[in-house]
Amino acid sequence: MANVPVLLFLVFLSLSPGGNLIMGNEQKSWCVAKPSSDQATLLANLNYACSQVDCRVLQKGCPCSYPDNLMNHASIAMNLYYQSRGRNHWNCDFRASGLITITDPSYGNCIYA
């Protein structure tokens, strides 16, 4: 039997907090509310997301409480939900009112996870 060179390919793999397999070069993403979302949708998204994840970062005096408006709070809550569920695109749908971005929406001391 002839000597046959064997090539090994090493790929960095890890598991996300949600248990999903991630390639080592996967780009970070965040979920925010679409700017065209109406107030009722934003409120429904905020209420749903905060019923599923800890939204204490939105309480008065916390870094993400300002600006105190529905668009901001819904976006933060939607992102908390999205991140906690493994960053799957379907976890940012929110009845077509969510938007996945690769631009970090963090501001000031409010750091999007």
C-alpha positions in Angstrom: 0.0 0.0 0.0 1.4 3.4 -1.0 1.9 6.2 1.4 -1.0 8.6 1.1 -0.7 12.0 2.6 -3.5 12.8 5.0 -4.7 16.3 5.5 -6.3 17.3 8.7 -8.6 20.3 9.0 -9.1 21.8 12.4 -12.1 23.9 12.9 -12.8 25.8 16.1 -16.3 24.8 17.3 -18.0 25.8 20.5 -21.5 25.8 21.9 -23.4 29.0 22.5 -25.2 29.5 25.8 -28.4 28.3 24.1 -26.6 25.0 23.1 -26.3 25.8 19.4 -23.1 24.9 17.6 -21.1 28.0 16.6 -18.2 28.2 14.1 -15.3 30.1 15.5 -15.6 32.9 13.1 -19.4 33.6 13.6 -20.2 37.2 13.7 -22.0 38.7 16.7 -25.6 39.9 16.0 -28.3 41.7 17.9 -32.1 42.0 17.7 -33.8 45.4 17.7 -37.3 46.6 16.9 -37.9 47.8 13.4 -38.2 51.6 13.3 -41.5 51.2 11.4 -43.1 49.3 14.3 -46.2 50.8 15.8 -46.6 51.5 19.5 -49.0 48.6 20.1 -46.5 46.1 18.6 -43.6 47.5 20.5 -45.6 47.2 23.8 -46.6 43.6 22.9 -43.0 42.8 22.2 -41.8 44.4 25.4 -44.4 42.6 27.5 -43.7 39.2 25.8 -39.9 39.4 26.0 -39.9 40.5 29.6 -42.3 37.7 30.5 -39.6 35.3 29.2 -36.3 37.0 30.3 -35.0 39.2 33.1 -35.6 42.8 32.0 -34.3 44.5 35.2 -31.8 46.5 33.1 -34.8 48.6 32.0 -35.7 49.7 35.6 -35.3 53.4 36.5 -31.7 54.1 37.5 -30.3 51.2 35.4 -28.0 51.9 32.5 -30.6 51.0 29.8 -33.6 52.8 31.3 -32.7 56.0 29.3 -34.0 57.0 26.9 -37.3 56.1 28.4 -39.3 55.4 25.3 -41.0 52.3 23.9 -38.7 51.8 20.9 -35.6 51.7 23.1 -37.1 49.5 25.8 -38.7 47.1 23.3 -35.4 46.8 21.4 -33.5 46.0 24.6 -36.1 43.4 25.7 -36.2 41.8 22.2 -32.5 41.5 22.2 -32.4 39.9 25.6 -34.9 37.4 24.4 -33.0 36.8 21.1 -29.6 36.3 22.9 -31.1 34.0 25.5 -32.6 31.8 22.9 -29.4 31.2 21.0 -29.5 34.0 18.4 -31.7 32.2 15.9 -33.3 34.4 13.3 -36.7 33.1 14.3 -36.1 34.4 17.8 -36.1 37.9 16.5 -39.2 37.8 14.3 -41.7 39.2 16.8 -44.4 39.0 14.1 -42.1 40.6 11.5 -41.3 43.6 13.8 -37.8 42.5 14.7 -34.6 43.3 12.9 -31.3 41.5 13.2 -28.3 43.8 13.0 -24.5 43.2 13.1 -23.9 46.7 14.2 -23.7 46.8 18.0 -26.6 49.0 19.3 -25.0 49.5 22.7 -24.8 53.1 23.9 -23.3 54.9 26.9 -23.3 52.4 29.8 -26.1 50.4 28.2 -24.3 47.3 26.8 -26.4 45.0 24.6 -25.5 41.4 25.5 
